[in-house]
Amino acid sequence: MANIEKLDTSLLNHLTTEIIILDSSLNLLWINDSALANGWTKDSKDPSSYSNFLSLDTEREVKRIIGMALKDRKSITKRDFELISNNKSSREVDLTVSFSPTYECIILEVMSVDNLNKIIDSSKMVSSQKIAANLARTLAHEVKNPLSGIKGSAQLLSSKWKDAFSTKFLKIIIDETDRLNSLVSKILTPPKKPNLEPFNIHSALERVHSLALAEQDKNFNLIRDYDPSIPDIEGDENLFIHAILNIVKNAMQAVDVEKEGSSITLSSRISYSQPINGKVFSTVCQIDITDNGPGIPNEIQEQVFFPMMSTKEDGSGLGLSIAQDIIRIHGGSISFSSKPEKTVFSILLPMSAVQLKGVVNA
C-alpha cells in the first residue's frame, strides 16, 4: 500500500519537471502542476487517467518501462524519448521511472528536451544583448564630449555672427547637437532603481490601454484579454507601465491604424515551466502584446532590442531597449516571435510561492 500521505508533495509543485506518482497497480496517486500544464490528466473517477492523453503506442511503451522498474526495483531513464499524445502532437523528453520502497510508489519524472534548448537560447540572448548594450554605452560615452565641444563652438560663433544666414545654420547645429546629446544621455542613464511593492498587473495594463488610445485620434482596435486570477506582482508599477507602453507604441507604429481589421491585443496569462534569463521557473506571469502588422524584417530580428535600432526614419531606437532594461531589473525577460500579420512580444515575470499562495487558497 502506497504511503503517499507521508510525502510532502507541496515541494514537488515547485519543480519545472513533470512528476506523476502511481501505486503498484498503476493507479494515479498524485500529479504536480507542471505535469498538469503539459497535458497529463487527473480524474478521481478514473485511477488510470494519467495515461489518457498519451497515444496507444506511447502508453504501451511507458507501461513497459514501468514494468522493468518494478521488476528490478530500480530507476530507469530513457533519453530523448518520443512522447506522443492522442492528438498526435510529439515532443522529446528524458523519461525517468523510479520505484520508491520507502513510499511504496512509482515515480515518473519527465524533463522536456525543448526546455533545455529554451534555457540555452535564453542564456545566449541575454549574453548578446548585454554585450550590445555595453558597447552602445561605451560608444555613447565617447560621443558625449565631442558633442559638448561642437555645441560650445556653435554658441561662440552665434554670438559673433549675427547675419540671417549664419544664425539659421548655427541654430541647426545647436539644435541637432542637443537632440543627439539627449539620445546619448538616455543610453548612458541606467534604469532607476525600482520602487518594489505589490501592484495589480491589470491596473497597469489598463493604464497602458488608456494612454495608448489617448495618443491615437482614430477609432483604433486595442483589445484586452486578461486572466483575472493572476495575483499582485512585486515591482514598480510606473516603470512597468513605461515598459509596456513602449512596446505598444512600437506596435501602433507598425500596424496601419487606418486599415480595417488592424488591431493590437494585450493579454495576461499564468504560464508554466518557462525559461527566464537562462533559468526555468515553474510558474510565471506572461504578458503578450500581439499585433497584426506586417511583421519585423528577418534581417533585423536579432537586433531589435539593441539601442539605436529602429526601422522608422524618426525613431530613436531606444523604446525596446529601455523596456528590456526595466523588465530585466524586475527579474523578468522579453522575447518575441514575428511573421506577417502576427508579431508577439512576450514578457515573462517569475511568480514566487508567496504570490501564488493566495491563488491556491482562494
Secondary structure, 3 states (H helix, E strand, C coil): CCCHHHCCHHHHHHCCCEEEEECCCCCEEEECHHHHHCCCCCCCCCCCHHHCCECHHHHHHHHHHHHHHHHHCCCEEEEEEEEEECCCCEEEEEEEEEEECCCCEEEEEEEEHHHHHHHHHHHHHHHHHHHHHHHHHHHHHHHHHHHHHHHHHHHHHHHHCCCHHHHHHHHHHHHHHHHHHHHHHHHHCCCCCCCCEEECHHHHHHHHHHHHHHHCCCCCEEEEECCCCCCCEEECHHHHHHHHHHHHHHHHHHCCCCCCCCEEEEEEEEEEEEEECCEEEEEEEEEEEEECCCCCCHHHHHHCCCCCCCCCCCCCCCHHHHHHHHHHHCCCEEEEEEECCEEEEEEEEECCHHHHHHHHHC
